[in-house]
Each structure stands twice: as C-alpha cells, then as structure tokens.
C-alpha cells in the first residue's frame, strides 16, 4: 500500500521534473483531474458527432452538405434537417 501511494504520480512527476518546474502534490492532482475532464469531454463530443452522422441516410447527408455550402451555418442547417425529418413522419 505504501509503495503504491509513493508511485501514484511517478510518470506525471517525471514529466514535470523533466525541465519545467517541480509541481506540488495538490497542483499535480488538480492537473490530472483537469486532463481527465478534458479527455472525457472530448470523447463525449466525438461520440455525439459520430452518432449524429451515423443516423443520417446518404440522401440526408447530401442535403445537409448542400445546406452548409449555401448558408454556412450549422445551427440553421440542423434546424432544416429537423424540419425535413418532421415532414417525413
């Protein structure tokens, strides 16, 4: 248990001591959690974008691309695609 506690931040401390400055333990923990938060947020954004793209048909993708080329506004094109989806139902 003591060895695990001592080696908990070995890699990050080695990176920090590589030539920058030594980072105190509270700041090191803070930076680790900030990095994890950024990684989780990026993963969620990528998964959401993948889900949105995969549920569109090829015809819908062409319409969306044409809308973006014409208007250049993602929010407006999302609204147009929602309207088209409602009209199909």
C-alpha positions as CSV (number, residue, x, y, z in Angstrom):
1,X,0.0,0.0,0.0
2,X,2.8,2.4,0.8
3,X,4.7,1.6,-2.4
4,X,1.5,2.2,-4.4
5,X,1.0,5.5,-2.7
6,X,4.6,6.6,-3.4
7,X,4.4,5.6,-7.0
8,X,1.0,7.0,-7.7
9,X,2.2,10.0,-9.7
10,X,5.6,8.8,-10.8
11,X,5.1,9.3,-14.5
12,X,3.5,12.8,-14.2
13,X,6.1,13.9,-11.7
14,X,8.8,12.7,-14.0
15,X,7.3,14.7,-16.8
16,X,7.0,17.7,-14.6
17,X,10.6,17.4,-13.3
18,X,11.9,17.0,-16.8
19,X,12.9,20.6,-17.0
20,X,9.9,22.7,-16.2
21,X,9.3,23.1,-12.5
22,X,8.5,20.8,-9.7
23,X,4.8,20.6,-9.1
24,X,3.4,20.3,-5.6
25,X,1.0,17.3,-4.9
26,X,-2.3,19.3,-4.8
27,X,-1.5,21.0,-8.1
28,X,-0.5,17.7,-9.6
29,X,-3.8,16.2,-8.6
30,X,-5.6,19.2,-9.9
31,X,-3.9,18.9,-13.3
32,X,-4.6,15.2,-13.5
33,X,-8.3,15.8,-13.0
34,X,-8.3,18.7,-15.5
35,X,-6.7,16.4,-18.1
36,X,-9.2,13.6,-17.3
37,X,-12.1,16.1,-17.6
38,X,-10.9,17.3,-21.0
39,X,-10.4,13.7,-22.2
40,X,-13.9,12.7,-21.1
41,X,-15.4,15.8,-22.7
42,X,-13.6,15.2,-26.0
43,X,-14.7,11.5,-26.0
44,X,-18.3,12.5,-25.4
45,X,-18.2,15.2,-28.2
46,X,-16.7,12.7,-30.6
47,X,-19.3,10.0,-29.7
48,X,-22.2,12.5,-30.1
49,X,-20.9,13.6,-33.5
50,X,-20.4,10.0,-34.6
51,X,-24.0,9.2,-33.5
52,X,-25.5,12.2,-35.4
53,X,-23.6,11.3,-38.6
54,X,-24.4,7.6,-38.5
55,X,-28.1,8.0,-38.2
56,X,-28.4,10.1,-41.4
57,X,-29.0,8.5,-44.7
58,X,-26.9,9.2,-47.7
59,X,-29.6,11.5,-49.1
60,X,-29.8,13.4,-45.8
61,X,-26.0,13.9,-45.8
62,X,-26.2,15.4,-49.3
63,X,-29.0,17.7,-48.3
64,X,-27.0,18.7,-45.2
65,X,-23.8,19.4,-47.1
66,X,-25.8,21.4,-49.7
67,X,-27.3,23.5,-46.9
68,X,-23.9,24.1,-45.3
69,X,-22.5,25.1,-48.7
70,X,-25.4,27.5,-49.3
71,X,-25.8,29.0,-45.8
72,X,-22.6,28.1,-43.9
73,X,-24.4,28.0,-40.6
74,X,-24.5,24.7,-38.7
75,X,-27.4,25.7,-36.5
76,X,-29.6,26.7,-39.4
77,X,-28.8,23.5,-41.3
78,X,-29.6,21.4,-38.2
79,X,-33.0,23.2,-38.0
80,X,-33.6,22.5,-41.7
81,X,-32.8,18.8,-41.2
82,X,-35.2,18.6,-38.2
83,X,-38.0,20.2,-40.3
84,X,-37.4,17.7,-43.1
85,X,-37.4,14.8,-40.6
86,X,-40.8,16.0,-39.2
87,X,-42.3,16.3,-42.6
88,X,-41.3,12.7,-43.4
89,X,-43.2,11.4,-40.4
